[in-house]
Structures are given as C-alpha cells and as structure tokens.
Amino acid sequence: MIEKVRDFITEEQMIHRGDRIVAGISGGADSVCLFHVLRMLQPELGFSFSVLHVNHGIRGLEAERDAGFVEDLCRVYGILCRVCTIDVPALAKAGGLSEEEAGRNARRQLIFEEMNATGACRAAFAHQKNDVAETVLLNEARGTGLEGLASLRPVRDGIIRPLLCVTRGEIEAWLLEHQYSYCTDSTNLLKNYRRNRVRLDVLPVLAEEVNEKTAEHLADLAFDAGDAAEFLLAEADKRIRLY
C-alpha cells in the first residue's frame, strides 16, 4: 500500500518537499488510511500536514463520536487537528440543495479556509477508485462528456487525492492487516442517497455478474478521459493562440 501510493504521488507530482498540506479526515476507513499513509510518508517526502474534521450536524452522537475519534487519532501521533461543526440540513434548505451536495460544498469551502489559515498549498482528500467508479456511473446516467467521465482527478485546483490508485477493498484489507481502527458512518448504508444505491446495489451486481474488477476498469476509464480532456483543451488553446 505505502509503496503503491508513494509511487502514485511521485508520478502525479502531488507533493513537493517543504509542502504544507491540510488533510480532510472524517474518521471513516478511507480517510483513516489517508491519515496513516501521509503520516508514514511524511519523513521520506519532506512535507508536513494537519487535519480538518467536519461535523455535518446530521448524525448526533455518532457524529460526535467520529469527531472525538479523529481528535484522539491526531493527539496520539502529534498531528494538529481542527474540528468544525456546520448545520448541513439548514444549508441544504437555504440553498435548495440536497444534503449531500450542501455538505460537499461546505467541506470544500472549509478546507480552503483552513489552507489559507495554515499557509497550506495542498488539500488532501481520501477518494479512492470505487469513488471514481461511482461518480462515472452517476455522471454517465445523467448525461455527460469527457469532463464528466474524467470524474475525480489526482490533482486539481490545489486538491490532491493520493488514494486514487487503490480500491476500497485494498484499503480495508490494509487497515485490518495493521489493526488500524476506524468509524463507520451509518448513513452510508441508507439507500435514500443516489450514490449509496450505486455503491450498495449497482456496482456489486456488475462485479458479480460482469467483471469483478468493474470499479477498477471504470476508474481507469475516468483517468484516460481526464488525460484526453486535458490534451484536447491544451490543443484548442494552441489553436486559439495561433489566430
């Protein structure tokens, strides 16, 4: 795991020596994996990082448990941690958005604010290959082009995603092997969210009945689409400059 992620970080030029990074850590399996990977690679790659945890104000005591877990995790390893609490249901209602979209927007705003406050040049998110596959399916179902297929990019707008080279299964196996504990968000099991239905129903059926590596293949498609989109934009920019 560590070697695979380190090689991916190097290949995508995500982190440079001396960088300061803010990592979004929810306490779930993916983000706890990200935390430990960054912690282990920190001396070798020569960067520093702090943690931002966002309590969405949705899950009551369970959310408070997650915040406490992340604070304790950071305290054990001497990593600076900031916990923010927001009222996602109120934000969703005020903006006419779904709670999922309102929460995503609020998280991005808060992490950019934390970057400015700490002088960080990068924000690290814990998305992995299954997240990419889910996003590709959702975007394609709605109707999309190359940009939508490209989905989550390894590096974009100051955001890095070091775990895009691994699957959810690899992450869970690695955490189990090293006996790293994490929290489980009960809302991830609710099928009233579109993404959850794709994760719990659609992808498992495709993996079982079509190809067990469906998620990986969809993620690879997304990466190829992203490279193609970047190439086409660069070529279009060259043509525009000629005229």
Backbone as a ProteinNet text record, in pm:
[ID]
protein_1_A
[PRIMARY]
MIEKVRDFITEEQMIHRGDRIVAGISGGADSVCLFHVLRMLQPELGFSFSVLHVNHGIRGLEAERDAGFVEDLCRVYGILCRVCTIDVPALAKAGGLSEEEAGRNARRQLIFEEMNATGACRAAFAHQKNDVAETVLLNEARGTGLEGLASLRPVRDGIIRPLLCVTRGEIEAWLLEHQYSYCTDSTNLLKNYRRNRVRLDVLPVLAEEVNEKTAEHLADLAFDAGDAAEFLLAEADKRIRLY
[TERTIARY]
83.1	0	86.7	179.5	261	341.7	405.1	486.8	400.6	283.7	193.8	148.7	110.4	64.2	180.6	297.1	413.9	449	447.6	478.1	374.1	248.1	140	157.4	190.7	215.1	328.5	435.9	551.6	517.1	447.1	409.4	322.5	227.7	135.3	186.4	307.3	368.8	273.7	216.5	118.6	182	298.4	359.7	505.3	547.7	686.5	746.7	876.2	944.4	918.8	881.4	851.6	704.7	622.8	479.3	412.2	310.9	222.7	84.8	26.9	-97.2	-202.9	-328.7	-442.3	-514.9	-531.4	-599	-739.1	-838.6	-975.4	-995.8	-1014.3	-1024.2	-1159.7	-1242.5	-1376.2	-1376.5	-1278.7	-1276.8	-1316.4	-1366.7	-1400.9	-1277.9	-1298	-1186.6	-1093.1	-1149.4	-1065.6	-980.8	-1043.2	-970.1	-868	-898.1	-800	-680.2	-706.1	-597.6	-512.8	-577.6	-505.4	-420.1	-476.5	-402.9	-273.8	-284.6	-166.6	-66	-115	-23.9	54.6	-14.3	55.4	154.5	111.1	199.6	326.9	312.2	427.9	519.3	460.5	539.7	599.3	550.1	592	744.6	814.7	960.6	1032.2	990.7	1057.9	1036.9	914	883.1	902.9	921.2	957.8	848.1	726.8	615.9	560.6	473.2	402.9	253.4	173.8	29.1	-45.5	-163.3	-255.8	-389.2	-483.9	-611.1	-728.1	-825.5	-954	-1062.5	-1145.7	-1260.9	-1387.7	-1485.6	-1611	-1726.7	-1794	-1915.6	-2034.1	-2110.1	-2217.1	-2345	-2348.5	-2468	-2587.2	-2561.4	-2669.6	-2687.9	-2578.4	-2586.8	-2576.7	-2591.3	-2597.3	-2477.8	-2504.3	-2398.3	-2296.7	-2342	-2249	-2146.6	-2191.2	-2100.5	-2003	-2051.1	-1962.5	-1858.9	-1899.7	-1805.1	-1694.8	-1732.6	-1634.8	-1535.9	-1587.7	-1501.1	-1402.5	-1451.7	-1363.7	-1258.7	-1299.2	-1205.5	-1091.5	-1126.3	-1024.4	-933	-990.8	-908.3	-811.2	-858.2	-771	-662.1	-699.2	-602.3	-489.4	-526.8	-426.6	-341.8	-403.5	-330.8	-224.6	-259.3	-165.7	-39.9	-57.7	56.5	109.4	58.4	109.9	79.3	-38.2	-79.2	-183.2	-161.8	-255.8	-392	-499.3	-634	-731.4	-815.2	-922	-1055.1	-1153.7	-1287.9	-1384.4	-1460.1	-1561.3	-1699.8	-1797.5	-1935.2	-2021.6	-2095.6	-2184	-2322	-2420.1	-2558.4	-2594	-2561.1	-2583.3	-2732	-2821.8	-2963.8	-3011.8	-2968.1	-3007.5	-2947.4	-2821.1	-2756.5	-2827.5	-2866.9	-2936	-3070.2	-3142.8	-3274	-3261.4	-3163.3	-3145.2	-3101.6	-3022.8	-2970.7	-3049.7	-3155.2	-3232.9	-3152.1	-3065.5	-2976.6	-3007.7	-2958.2	-2963.8	-2862.8	-2882.9	-2787.5	-2649.6	-2646.2	-2518.8	-2440.8	-2510.3	-2444.1	-2405.9	-2496.1	-2467.2	-2346.6	-2339.2	-2226.9	-2096.4	-2100.6	-1979.9	-1930.3	-2022.3	-1984	-1924.7	-1987	-1939.5	-1801.1	-1779.3	-1647.8	-1538	-1566	-1465.6	-1435.5	-1539.7	-1517.7	-1433.9	-1467.6	-1394.9	-1249.1	-1224.8	-1086.3	-1001.3	-1062	-986.5	-961.2	-1056.7	-1035.4	-923.3	-920.4	-814.3	-678.7	-675.4	-549.9	-497.5	-585.8	-544.3	-496.3	-565.9	-531.6	-397.7	-364.3	-241.6	-126.5	-152.8	-48.3	-22.7	-119.7	-103.5	-119.3	-49.8	-58.5	-137.6	-174.8	-249.1	-353.7	-463.2	-562.5	-570.7	-562.6	-565.4	-700.2	-765.1	-891.5	-869.4	-957.9	-936.6	-1015.1	-1049.6	-1121.3	-1034.6	-1100.2	-1028.9	-1101.8	-1055.2	-1104.7	-1255.6	-1309.5	-1454	-1533.7	-1482.6	-1548.8	-1551.1	-1440	-1433.4	-1537	-1543.1	-1637.5	-1780.9	-1815	-1949.9	-1982	-1885.8	-1907.5	-1923.6	-1843.6	-1855.3	-1995.6	-2045.2	-2178.4	-2286.7	-2276.8	-2376.3	-2374.4	-2255.6	-2245.7	-2293.8	-2257.5	-2299.3	-2451.2	-2510.1	-2655.2	-2727.7	-2670.8	-2731.6	-2709.9	-2601.4	-2560.8	-2439.1	-2328.2	-2205.2	-2111.9	-2003.5	-1898.8	-1769.3	-1656.7	-1527.3	-1503.7	-1541.1	-1516.3	-1589.5	-1713.2	-1788.8	-1733.5	-1686.7	-1623.8	-1493.1	-1422.9	-1295	-1311.9	-1426.9	-1461.1	-1356.4	-1315.4	-1221.7	-1078.4	-1006.7	-870.7	-768.5	-652.2	-549.1	-505.1	-492.7	-451.9	-539.1	-606	-688.1	-720	-695.6	-733.6	-681.3	-558.5	-498.8	-538.5	-620.8	-665.7	-590.1	-538.5	-472.1	-548.4	-544.2	-614.2	-518.2	-434.5	-330	-381	-506.8	-557.1	-631.3	-627	-697.2	-634.5	-522.4	-455.9	-497.9	-584	-622.9	-775.1	-823.9	-967.8	-1007.7	-1138.4	-1189.8	-1149	-1153.1	-1113.5	-969.1	-879.6	-738.6	-719.9	-794.1	-783.6	-828.5	-943.8	-996	-904.4	-846.3	-754.2	-628.3	-578.2	-457.5	-482.2	-597	-630.6	-642.9	-703.5	-717.3	-581.2	-496.5	-363	-283.9	-295.6	-218.7	-298.7	-420	-506.3	-532.9	-556.5	-594.2	-746.9	-798.5	-944.1	-995.7	-1125.2	-1189.5	-1337.5	-1407	-1550.1	-1632.8	-1754.1	-1846.8	-1963	-1984.3	-2092.9	-2220.8	-2318.6	-2441.3	-2519.2	-2501.1	-2575.4	-2525.2	-2405.7	-2353.8	-2431.8	-2513.3	-2592.4	-2736.2	-2770.4	-2907	-2921.8	-3025.4	-3041.7	-3126.5	-3147.7	-3218.7	-3122.3	-2992.6	-2894	-2857.9	-2855.5	-2827.2	-2692.5	-2590.2	-2457.1	-2455.5	-2527.4	-2531.9	-2596.1	-2699.1	-2763.9	-2668.7	-2590.1	-2489.8	-2385.5	-2342.3	-2238.5	-2288.4	-2411	-2461.8	-2530.7	-2586.6	-2664.8	-2601.5	-2568.7	-2526.3	-2386.8	-2288	-2151.5	-2135	-2195.5	-2183.1	-2240.2	-2352.9	-2411.4	-2317.7	-2262	-2167.9	-2044.1	-1995.6	-1877.3	-1905.4	-2025.8	-2061.1	-2098.2	-2169.1	-2225.3	-2151.8	-2067.4	-1997.7	-1846.8	-1788.1	-1643.6	-1611.1	-1533.7	-1503.4	-1420.3	-1356.9	-1276.2	-1348.2	-1480.4	-1558.8	-1516.5	-1504.1	-1469.5	-1334.3	-1237	-1104.5	-1108.6	-1186.3	-1194.6	-1262.6	-1365.6	-1432.8	-1339	-1260.5	-1163.8	-1057.8	-1011.5	-912.6	-970.7	-1098.9	-1166.5	-1168.6	-1197.3	-1201.2	-1065	-957.9	-824.1	-789.7	-823.8	-797.5	-877.8	-1003.3	-1086.9	-1030.1	-978	-917.7	-795.2	-710.9	-592.1	-632.9	-735.4	-782.7	-839.2	-917.5	-976.8	-868.7	-766.6	-657.8	-581.1	-558.7	-488.1	-567.9	-698.1	-781.6	-789.5	-798.8	-802.7	-671.2	-559.7	-428.6	-414.3	-459.4	-450.4	-541.1	-660.3	-752.5	-692.7	-626.6	-563.6	-453.1	-376.2	-270.8	-330.8	-440.7	-505.1	-558.7	-617.8	-672.1	-560.2	-445.2	-332.3	-279.3	-290.4	-243.1	-326.5	-451.5	-541.5	-560.7
-121	0	126.2	135.7	255.5	280.1	174.3	188.5	229.9	169	198.5	343.8	391.1	530	626.6	593.4	680.7	696	585.1	591.6	675.2	663.8	740.3	889.2	923.4	1063.3	1121.1	1043	1088.7	1104.9	1005.5	1008.2	1128.5	1159.7	1270.2	1404.2	1403.7	1525.3	1596.4	1517.3	1571.6	1654.5	1609	1668.7	1700.8	1818.8	1859	1881.4	1862.9	1880.5	2021.2	2026.1	2154.7	2193.2	2116.7	2146.7	2132.5	2215.3	2201.4	2163.3	2059.5	2001.3	1999	2022.4	2000.2	1875.4	1777.6	1653.3	1651.4	1626.2	1610.6	1470	1458.1	1326.2	1313.6	1221.8	1202.5	1101.7	1011.6	902.5	770.2	773.3	650.3	579	460.4	376	448	510.3	574.2	685.6	770.4	884.9	843.6	739.7	689.7	630.2	563.2	513.4	630.1	735.5	853.7	911.8	921	975.5	897.7	765.6	683.8	683.6	685.9	691.1	822.1	934.7	1062.8	1064.5	1011	1007.3	928.6	815.4	730.1	787.1	858.9	912.7	1049.7	1111.5	1246.9	1262.4	1177	1195.4	1177.6	1077.8	1048.4	1158.3	1208.5	1306.6	1451	1470.1	1601.6	1705.9	1665.9	1760.4	1757.4	1850.3	1849.6	1853	1804.5	1809.3	1827.2	1886.6	1899.1	1841.3	1832.1	1765	1859	1849.4	1916.6	1810.3	1813.1	1723	1807.7	1769.2	1844.6	1760.2	1812.5	1751.7	1818.2	1738.1	1792.9	1825.8	1795.8	1826.7	1741.4	1618.6	1531.7	1409.6	1349.8	1217.7	1220.4	1336.6	1346.2	1286.2	1193.4	1134.4	1058.2	998.8	925.3	1021.1	1139.4	1239	1289.5	1306.1	1348.3	1240.3	1114.4	1002.9	1011.3	1037.2	1046.5	1160.3	1275.8	1390.5	1358.2	1293.8	1254.7	1154.5	1061.3	961.3	1028.8	1123.2	1191.6	1275.3	1343.9	1422.5	1332.7	1217.8	1124.6	1069.1	1036.7	984.3	1084.8	1210.5	1314.4	1338.2	1330.2	1351.5	1242.9	1120.3	1007.8	1029.2	1081	1094.4	1237.4	1325.5	1461.4	1544.4	1524.7	1598.3	1703.9	1826.8	1935	1903.9	1922.8	1888.8	2001.5	2034	2131.3	2064.9	2079.2	2025.1	2139.7	2133	2234	2168.6	2236.3	2186.3	2279.5	2222.4	2300.8	2236.6	2314.9	2265.8	2239.6	2121.1	2087.6	2089.9	2034.2	2042.1	2185.1	2278	2418.5	2477.2	2443.3	2492.4	2438.4	2311.1	2249.3	2317	2342.5	2405.9	2547.8	2621.2	2760.2	2770.3	2673.1	2678.6	2598.2	2530.3	2446.3	2329.6	2274.5	2165.5	2038.6	1926.4	1803.9	1816.5	1742	1745.4	1699.2	1602.9	1552.8	1664.9	1740.2	1847.9	1963	1997.9	2106.3	2071.4	1946.8	1903	1907.7	1863.8	1865.2	2008	2099.4	2239.1	2300.1	2270.3	2326.6	2272.5	2143.4	2083.5	2150.9	2170.4	2233.8	2376.5	2450.3	2586.8	2588.2	2500.4	2496.3	2454.5	2360.2	2314.8	2421.1	2499.2	2608.9	2719.7	2742.8	2839.6	2793.3	2663.9	2609	2618.4	2597.1	2612.5	2755.5	2852.4	2992.5	3023.5	2967.2	2995.3	2934.6	2820.2	2749.3	2768.5	2835.1	2853.2	2728.4	2638	2513.8	2540.7	2460.7	2476	2363.1	2261.5	2148.1	2103.9	2049.3	1982.5	1838.1	1744	1601.9	1541.4	1479.3	1410.2	1259.9	1181	1036.6	956.5	1018.1	943.3	829.9	716.9	602.5	553.7	443.5	400.5	374.6	319.8	294.2	423.7	528.9	659.4	709.8	688.3	729.8	653.2	521.3	437.7	482.2	511	555.9	687.3	778.5	909.1	896.2	809.7	786.5	736.4	638.3	583	688.4	766.3	870.5	977.1	1021.6	1125.1	1074.1	950.4	894.1	877	835.8	818.3	951.5	1058.2	1191	1245.9	1200.4	1254.1	1341.7	1306.6	1381.1	1364.9	1441.7	1430.8	1387.6	1423.1	1380.7	1431.6	1556.5	1613.8	1534.9	1494.6	1417.1	1277.6	1219.2	1087.4	1095.2	1207.9	1224.2	1217	1259.7	1243	1306	1234	1285.5	1274.6	1385.1	1386.8	1376.3	1316.9	1305.4	1440.6	1539.7	1675	1775.4	1861.7	1965.5	2075.6	2200	2317.4	2311	2265.5	2259.4	2139.2	2051.4	1931.3	1810	1728.2	1604.6	1485.9	1374.7	1253.1	1135.1	1116.4	1013.7	870.1	845.2	707.8	666.4	748.4	711.8	592.1	546.9	430.6	298.8	304.5	182.5	173.5	52.8	29.9	28.6	34.9	26.7	-105.7	-213.6	-343.8	-345.9	-286.2	-280.4	-200.2	-90.9	-6.3	-82.6	-146.7	-219.2	-334.2	-402.7	-512.7	-460.4	-344.8	-286.9	-241.4	-178.4	-135.8	-255.2	-362.6	-483.7	-545	-550	-608	-535.5	-402.3	-322.1	-291.2	-343.6	-326.4	-178.8	-101.3	38.2	45.8	102.4	113.7	237.2	237.4	349.5	349.1	455	467.4	430.5	385.4	355.4	454	522.8	620.5	544.6	544.7	467.9	516.6	644.8	696.7	636.6	578.6	513.8	387.7	340.7	220.3	251.5	380.9	421.6	438.3	378.4	381.3	498.1	598.4	717.2	817.3	782.9	862.8	790.1	863.5	801.3	730.1	796.7	736.5	605.5	603	480.2	365.7	397.2	292.1	237.4	325.7	280.1	193.3	238	165.4	30.8	27.7	-92.8	-190.5	-137.9	-223.5	-240.4	-128.2	-134.8	-195.3	-139.5	-189.4	-335.8	-378.7	-520.8	-614.8	-576.5	-660.6	-667.3	-552.7	-551.1	-634.7	-625.2	-701.7	-851.5	-888.8	-1030.2	-1091	-1014.9	-1074.1	-1035	-931.3	-888.7	-906.1	-835.2	-843.7	-799.2	-878.9	-847.3	-720.3	-676.6	-555.1	-436	-439.3	-331.4	-194.2	-179.9	-49.6	-1.4	-91.7	-54.1	-13	-86.2	-53.8	80.8	109.8	240.2	353.3	327.3	427.4	451.1	344	358.5	438.8	413.3	490.6	638.4	667.1	806.4	873.4	803	859.8	886.7	791.8	810.4	928.4	938.9	1050.1	1184.1	1185.8	1307.5	1349.1	1250.2	1280	1331.5	1268	1310.5	1452.2	1481.6	1615.2	1721.5	1693	1788.7	1811.6	1702.8	1714.7	1800.8	1774.1	1848.5	1996.6	2025.3	2164.9	2235.6	2165	2223.3	2249.7	2153.8	2170.6	2283.9	2292.4	2400.5	2536.2	2542.1	2667.5	2708.2	2609.8	2638.7	2695.4	2635.4	2681.5	2824.6	2850.1	2984.8	3088.1	3052.8	3144.7	3175.3	3077.1	3095.5	3199.2	3211.6	3303	3430.7
0	0	0	96.1	109	-18.2	-68.7	-189.2	-309.2	-319.9	-432.2	-428.9	-312.8	-300.5	-319.5	-263.8	-280.8	-429.1	-502.6	-645.6	-720.1	-679.7	-743	-714.7	-591.2	-553.9	-637.8	-653.8	-730.5	-878.1	-933.2	-1074.7	-1107.5	-1018.6	-1042.8	-988.8	-931.2	-876.4	-778.8	-687.2	-592.5	-481.6	-435.7	-317.6	-347.4	-303.9	-317.9	-179	-170.5	-42.2	11.7	139.3	202.2	197.8	126.1	118.3	254.5	275.6	391.4	339.3	397.8	346.2	455.6	417.9	506.9	458.5	544.6	508.4	567.2	482.9	531.1	583.3	713.8	777.7	847.2	798.6	855.3	969.4	968.7	1066	1004.4	879.4	808.9	757.1	699.5	657.1	560	457	355	414.7	495.8	548.9	654.6	730.2	827.4	753.7	642.3	558.5	509.4	460.1	413.7	525.8	644.9	758.6	782.9	790.6	821.1	706.7	582.8	468.4	468.7	490	497.3	613.6	726.4	843.7	814.5	745.8	717.7	609.1	513	402.8	433.7	538.7	573.6	585.2	658.9	670.1	536.3	459.6	332.5	229.6	217.6	114.1	160.8	290.2	340.5	341.4	373.6	383.7	525.4	556.3	684.7	656.9	751.3	730.4	861.1	849.3	961.4	915.8	1009.9	982.4	1005	914.6	933.6	936	1040.9	1050.3	1052.9	972.1	963.2	1015.8	1118.6	1171.9	1100.7	1025.3	941.6	1017.9	1145.3	1222.4	1184.4	1139.3	1093.2	1183.5	1229.4	1292.7	1445.7	1505.4	1650.4	1721.7	1812.4	1894.6	1810.2	1700.2	1613.8	1553.4	1513.5	1456.9	1562.7	1685.6	1794	1822.9	1812.2	1827.9	1723.8	1598.3	1490.6	1515.8	1558.6	1586.4	1697.6	1802.9	1912.9	1868.4	1782.9	1730.9	1654.6	1566.9	1486.4	1575.6	1673.4	1766	1840.8	1888.2	1959.6	1868.4	1745.6	1649.6	1626	1607.6	1584.7	1709.1	1825.2	1950.2	1970.2	1939.6	1955.7	1871.8	1749.9	1658.5	1648.9	1731.9	1736.3	1613.1	1555.5	1435.7	1473.6	1428.3	1456.9	1395.7	1474	1428	1460.5	1363.5	1385.3	1352.4	1439.5	1417.7	1395.2	1285.9	1254.7	1255.4	1309.2	1307.7	1224.3	1129.8	1044	1043	1007.8	1001.6	855.6	807.1	666.7	629.3	712.6	676	653.5	737.5	721.5	594.2	565.3	443	318.9	325.1	211.6	186	294	281.8	227.8	279.5	237.6	91.5	47.5	-88.9	-189.7	-143.9	-233.2	-287.7	-203.8	-244.4	-167.8	-216.8	-137.6	-24.7	82.1	192.8	147.3	55.8	4.5	-64.9	-150.1	-224.2	-131.7	-39.4	55.2	142.2	186.5	268.5	191.9	65.9	-17.4	-38.7	-68.3	-89.3	37.2	150.1	277.3	312.6	287.9	317.8	235.2	107.1	21.3	68.2	103	148.8	276.1	369.7	496.5	478.5	387.7	373.2	305.2	214	152.8	255.4	342.8	450.4	542.7	571.7	657.5	588.5	457.9	384.7	397.4	381	393.7	535.1	634	773.8	813.9	756.6	795.3	697.4	585.9	485.6	403.6	398.9	323.3	173.9	93	-52.6	-116.8	-39.1	-91.4	11.9	-39.8	44.2	-1.7	90.9	57.2	92.7	-6.1	14.3	-3.4	58.2	65.7	-38.1	-150.2	-253.9	-308	-339.2	-395.6	-521.4	-579.6	-711.1	-713	-605.7	-604.1	-610	-545.6	-553.1	-696.8	-767.9	-907.2	-989.8	-968.5	-1043.3	-1019.2	-893.8	-860.7	-931.2	-931.9	-993.9	-1144.7	-1207	-1350.9	-1385.5	-1310.9	-1336.9	-1318	-1211.9	-1186.1	-1295.4	-1334.2	-1436.9	-1572.3	-1605.2	-1733.5	-1737.9	-1626.9	-1622.2	-1642.1	-1589.3	-1604.9	-1745.9	-1808.5	-1938.3	-1921	-1989.4	-1967.7	-2086.5	-2085.2	-2186	-2121.1	-2183.5	-2130.9	-1989.2	-1962.8	-1830.4	-1721.9	-1751.4	-1653.9	-1636.2	-1747.2	-1736.9	-1659.7	-1675.4	-1606.5	-1455.8	-1407.3	-1267.3	-1176.8	-1073	-973.5	-1026.9	-1025.3	-1077.7	-964.8	-991.2	-886.6	-831.9	-920.9	-880.3	-954.7	-880.5	-944.9	-844.9	-885.2	-805.1	-662.1	-645.8	-513.2	-430.8	-488.2	-418.3	-472.7	-382.1	-422.1	-364.5	-437.9	-396.3	-404.7	-303.8	-309.4	-316.7	-278.6	-274.4	-401.6	-506.4	-628.9	-699.6	-651.6	-711.6	-646.5	-543.6	-472.4	-460.4	-436.5	-422.6	-275.2	-253.9	-117.2	-51.7	-128.7	-75.2	-30.3	-107.8	-69.9	58.1	69.8	189	313.2	305.2	421	460.3	361.1	390.7	459.2	414.8	473.6	617.2	640.5	776.6	869.8	820.8	901.4	930.9	830.2	847.3	955	957.7	1053.2	1180.3	1188.1	1305.5	1337.7	1231.5	1249.4	1255.1	1360.7	1375.4	1302.6	1273.1	1206.2	1241.5	1204.5	1234.1	1111.1	1135	1026	1031	920.8	908.3	871.9	960.8	938	816.3	778.7	663.7	532.2	534.2	413	377.6	470.6	446.4	408.2	403.7	370.6	219.6	164.2	19	-31.2	55.7	8.9	-54.6	-58.8	-130	-259.2	-371.3	-500.7	-502	-449.5	-451.5	-372.4	-260.8	-182.3	-260.8	-338.4	-417.4	-523.3	-583.2	-679.9	-609.4	-491.4	-416.8	-366.3	-314.9	-249.6	-344.1	-454.2	-544.2	-682	-746.6	-886.6	-902.7	-834.9	-851.7	-809	-697.6	-661.8	-767.3	-829.2	-934.7	-1054.9	-1094.8	-1207.1	-1176.8	-1052.6	-1015.1	-1013.8	-971	-959.4	-1094.3	-1176.7	-1298.3	-1426.9	-1421.3	-1543.3	-1528.4	-1432.1	-1411.3	-1270.3	-1199.3	-1059.2	-1043.6	-1152.1	-1147.6	-1212.2	-1207.6	-1268	-1216.2	-1085.6	-1027.6	-1078.7	-1085.7	-1133.8	-1280.4	-1361.2	-1503.2	-1525.7	-1447.3	-1458.6	-1416.1	-1312.4	-1268	-1375	-1438	-1545.7	-1662.2	-1694.3	-1798.9	-1762.7	-1636.4	-1591	-1605.4	-1569.7	-1581.7	-1728.6	-1816.7	-1960.2	-2014.5	-1971.5	-2016.4	-1969	-1848.1	-1795.5	-1875.1	-1908.7	-1989.8	-2127.4	-2186.8	-2318.3	-2313.6	-2207.7	-2194.1	-2179.2	-2100	-2080.8	-2210.9	-2286.5	-2414.6	-2512.4	-2522.8	-2616.3	-2579.5	-2450.6	-2407.3	-2439.8	-2418.6	-2448.9	-2598.4	-2681.2	-2826.1	-2873.5	-2815.5	-2851.8	-2815.3	-2699.2	-2656.1	-2754	-2803.7	-2900.4	-3029	-3076	-3198.4	-3183	-3067.9	-3041.3	-3044.4	-2986.6	-2982.5	-3123.2	-3212.5	-3349.4	-3424.9	-3382.9	-3450.9	-3369.7
[MASK]
+++++++++++++++++++++++++++++++++++++++++++++++++++++++++++++++++++++++++++++++++++++++++++++++++++++++++++++++++++++++++++++++++++++++++++++++++++++++++++++++++++++++++++++++++++++++++++++++++++++++++++++++++++++++++++++++++++++++++++++++++++

